[in-house]
Amino acid sequence: MAKQKVDEEIIIKESLKLFRQTSYHTTSMADISKACGIQKGSLYHYFSSKEELMMKVIAFVHDFFKNEIFALAYDEEIEPVVRLDKMFSRANSIFINKDTGEMLGNIGVETALVIPEFQPVIQAFFQDFFNAVKKVYSSKYSENVANELAERAVAEIEGSLLLARIFNDNSFLNNTHKRLVARLQ
C-alpha cells in the first residue's frame, strides 16, 4: 500500500493536535509520522528534529493568532468593545477545541526552561497577545491602566483555560470573556 504524500502544513497541523493532546515531551516522531500516514524517516525530509518541528508549530499558531485574532485589535473601524468581544470569541472557539486548543501556555510551561530555544518564540506570541489587548483597552484607559488591564487579561485567560481543563467546564473561560469585555463598557 502506497504511503500518503503530505506537505509540511499537514505535518504541522497533525503535530499541533498531538502536542496539544499528549504534550511535547511524550509525543514522538513515530507518533507524528503515524498520525500523518507516512514513514518516520520521511518526517526528516521536512524537519531535521522534533525541536525544529515544534518551532514551526509555534510559528504556525502564532501566525494564525496574529492574522485572525490579534489583528482585530487594530481595526479602528470597529468599536473597541466589539473588537475585544470578537477577539475573545474567536480565541475561545480555538481554546475549547480539543484537537488544537490553546497550546502555547501549555508548551510554555512544559518546555521554556527545558528547551531554551522555545522561550523567545513563546514570549513573542504572548507579547503580541498582550499588545493586542492593550491596544483595545488603550481606547478607554491611560497607557499605564491599559498596560495593567492587558497583563491581567492575558493572565486571567490562561488561568481560566487551566480551570476549564481541570474541571472540564468551559464556563470559566466564558465568564472571563464577559469580565474582560465588561471592562470596556
C-alpha positions, 0 to 999 in steps of 0.5 A: 500500500502506497504511503500518503504524500503530505506537505509540511502544513499537514505535518504541522497541523497533525503535530499541533493536535498531538502536542496539544493532546499528549504534550511535547515531551511524550509525543514522538516522531513515530507518533507524528509520522503515524498520525500523518500516514507516512514513514518516520524517516520521511518526517526528516525530509521536512524537519531535521528534529522534533525541536525544529518541528515544534518551532514551526508549530509555534510559528504556525499558531502564532501566525494564525493568532496574529492574522485572525485574532490579534489583528482585530485589535487594530481595526479602528473601524470597529468599536473597541468593545466589539473588537475585544468581544470578537477577539475573545470569541474567536480565541475561545472557539480555538481554546475549547477545541480539543484537537488544537486548543490553546497550546502555547501556555501549555508548551510554555510551561512544559518546555521554556526552561527545558528547551531554551530555544522555545522561550523567545518564540513563546514570549513573542506570541504572548507579547503580541497577545498582550499588545493586542489587548492593550491596544483595545483597552488603550481606547478607554484607559491611560497607557499605564491602566491599559498596560495593567488591564492587558497583563491581567487579561492575558493572565486571567485567560490562561488561568481560566483555560487551566480551570476549564481543563481541570474541571472540564467546564468551559464556563470559566473561560466564558465568564472571563470573556464577559469580565474582560469585555465588561471592562470596556463598557 
